[in-house]
C-alpha cells in the first residue's frame, strides 16, 4: 500500500490509501462523534474506484449529519 502521493486524489477530511491492487481505502482524519457511530457512520471505508470511495464517504458524512440533526432536535 502507499500513502498520498502527488497522483493520489484528495478528499478533504479523509486520508486515502491506494493498495498495490488498486483498491481505495479511506480513513477519516477525526473519528465521528458517538451519535454518528451509533447511527452507522463508519470512519474507515473501502471501494474499487475513486468514484465509489467518494460516494461511500459522502454516505458516511450524510449519516453523521442526519444523526447530529436528530440529536439536536431531540435534546
Number of C-alpha atoms within 10 A of each C-alpha: 11 10 11 12 11 7 6 13 14 14 14 9 11 16 16 25 20 22 12 9 8 13 15 21 20 22 17 19 12 9 13 16 12 13 16 22 16 12 14 13 23 20 18 17 17 19 17 13 14 21 11 13 20 19 13 18 23 12 14 22 18 14 17 23 15 14 21 17 11 12 12 9 8 7 6
